[in-house]
Amino acid sequence: DGGITQSPKYLFRKEGQNVTLSCEQNLNHDAMYWYRQDPGQGLRLIYYSQIVNDFQKGDIAEGYSVSREKKESFPLTVTSAQKNPTAFYLCASNPWGQGNQPQHFGDGTRLSIL
Amino acid sequence: AQKITQTQPGMFVQEKEAVTLDCTYDTSDQSYGLFWYKQPSSGEMIFLIYQGSYDEQNATEGRYSLNFQKARKSANLVISASQLGDSAMYFCAMRGLQSGGSYIPTFGRGTSLIVHP
């Protein structure tokens, strides 16, 4: 079955450490997204990418970085500059240019500070 | 800029009854889409229903229907015959056409629904 795979499910970060969250999709979708979810808040957009080797900042990109070297993969790095990284991170994808298509989501990664 | 407002942080409903979850939106886009997603405690986001801004009729998907009132900019989700498995967070989202042909989504803060037996 096609879908989005996020790993790991749980991740712990030490102070001053960069960590990378994996997101892989086999849906042949062009557009991919990273969201951050905090308790009591909705999903906030961190970065998105419409095509390989191109990505744009979302609303809360500071302290995060991404790459899009392959269509299937859109990893997110939480850098040490992100001072409050504890949150639930969701990766999503959808066909590009089709606004009536829902986003497909992975199962999420829960990041905590040690 | 797009904005989604969900004014009900939490809702309670008796099993087998209907419940309405409110969603209002603000956008200057002429073409946009409205989505509802369900998020159980396990965390995955499940797509429920879609309404396009040019759709004349309200969308329905099984027990889910969307009460779309364009002039009032509201897109309320109606769940009929609630089941215990409907207990979850529900998010309203909107995607409007941006420059370059991309659709950037905006999510509301969500409504927590608890279904009582």
Chai-1 contact restraints between the chains, C-beta under 6 A:
chainA,res_idxA,chainB,res_idxB,connection_type,confidence,min_distance_angstrom,max_distance_angstrom,comment,restraint_id
A,Q41,B,R109,contact,1.0,0.0,6.0,A-B,restraint_1
A,G42,B,F107,contact,1.0,0.0,6.0,A-B,restraint_2
A,G42,B,G108,contact,1.0,0.0,6.0,A-B,restraint_3
A,G42,B,R109,contact,1.0,0.0,6.0,A-B,restraint_4
A,G42,B,G110,contact,1.0,0.0,6.0,A-B,restraint_5
A,L43,B,F107,contact,1.0,0.0,6.0,A-B,restraint_6
A,Q50,B,S102,contact,1.0,0.0,6.0,A-B,restraint_7
A,G97,B,G101,contact,1.0,0.0,6.0,A-B,restraint_8
A,G99,B,G33,contact,1.0,0.0,6.0,A-B,restraint_9
A,G99,B,R95,contact,1.0,0.0,6.0,A-B,restraint_10
A,G99,B,L97,contact,1.0,0.0,6.0,A-B,restraint_11
A,G99,B,Y103,contact,1.0,0.0,6.0,A-B,restraint_12
A,N100,B,G33,contact,1.0,0.0,6.0,A-B,restraint_13
A,N100,B,G52,contact,1.0,0.0,6.0,A-B,restraint_14
A,P102,B,F35,contact,1.0,0.0,6.0,A-B,restraint_15
A,P102,B,F47,contact,1.0,0.0,6.0,A-B,restraint_16
A,F105,B,M45,contact,1.0,0.0,6.0,A-B,restraint_17
A,D107,B,E44,contact,1.0,0.0,6.0,A-B,restraint_18
A,G108,B,G43,contact,1.0,0.0,6.0,A-B,restraint_19
